[in-house]
Amino acid sequence: MIKNLVQVFASLLNGQPCTNITVKGWGFFDHGHSITIYFNIIKSSSILNLCSLFKQGTATPHITLAKKIPHKTLQHFLPIWKN
């Protein structure tokens, strides 16, 4: 399965120019039952083109840091991360 996934990514990215990624801050998605923490990626035309290869546009280009974080854990660490 991993080999197939790598092949899919390789075929999608084949011929795509290199692009710079600019990280600006972090955020989280609240899924109701858990939280996903991510780095914000600055939107640029090259990032939006890259996103369109994998998904029909994305409102929040991001790099996922952690998934399925309980709300209680986020509330505990939120004051620390905001500093």
C-alpha positions in Angstrom: 0.0 0.0 0.0 2.8 2.5 0.9 4.6 1.7 -2.4 1.4 2.5 -4.3 0.9 5.8 -2.4 4.5 6.8 -3.2 3.9 6.0 -6.9 0.8 8.1 -6.9 2.6 11.1 -5.3 5.5 10.7 -7.7 3.3 10.7 -10.7 1.4 13.7 -9.5 4.5 15.7 -8.8 6.5 14.6 -11.9 7.4 17.7 -13.8 6.2 20.2 -11.1 8.7 23.0 -10.4 10.3 23.2 -7.0 8.5 25.7 -4.7 9.3 27.5 -1.5 7.0 27.0 1.5 6.6 29.9 3.9 5.3 28.9 7.4 3.4 31.6 9.3 2.1 30.6 12.7 0.0 27.6 13.6 -3.6 26.7 14.1 -6.0 23.9 14.8 -9.0 22.3 13.3 -11.7 21.3 15.7 -13.3 18.1 14.5 -15.7 17.9 17.4 -14.3 14.7 18.8 -10.6 15.8 18.6 -8.2 18.5 17.4 -5.7 18.6 14.5 -2.8 21.0 15.1 -1.0 22.4 12.0 1.4 25.0 10.7 -0.1 27.6 8.4 1.4 27.8 4.9 1.3 31.2 3.2 -0.9 30.9 0.1 1.0 31.5 -3.2 0.1 30.6 -6.7 2.6 27.7 -6.6 1.2 26.4 -3.4 -2.4 26.6 -4.7 -1.4 24.8 -7.9 0.2 22.1 -5.7 -2.9 21.8 -3.6 -5.1 21.4 -6.6 -3.1 18.3 -7.6 -4.2 16.5 -4.5 -7.6 18.1 -3.7 -10.0 20.5 -5.4 -8.6 23.7 -3.8 -8.0 24.1 -0.1 -9.1 26.9 2.1 -6.1 26.3 4.5 -2.9 25.1 3.0 -1.1 23.5 6.0 1.4 21.0 7.4 -0.2 18.7 9.9 1.7 18.4 13.2 -0.6 16.2 15.2 -4.0 14.5 14.8 -6.6 13.2 17.2 -5.5 15.5 20.1 -8.1 15.5 22.9 -9.7 18.8 23.7 -8.4 18.6 27.3 -4.8 18.2 26.1 -5.2 21.3 23.8 -6.6 23.4 26.6 -3.7 22.4 28.8 -1.0 23.3 26.3 -2.7 26.3 24.6 -1.3 28.9 27.0 2.2 27.5 26.5 2.0 27.5 22.7 0.7 31.0 22.5 3.9 32.3 24.0 
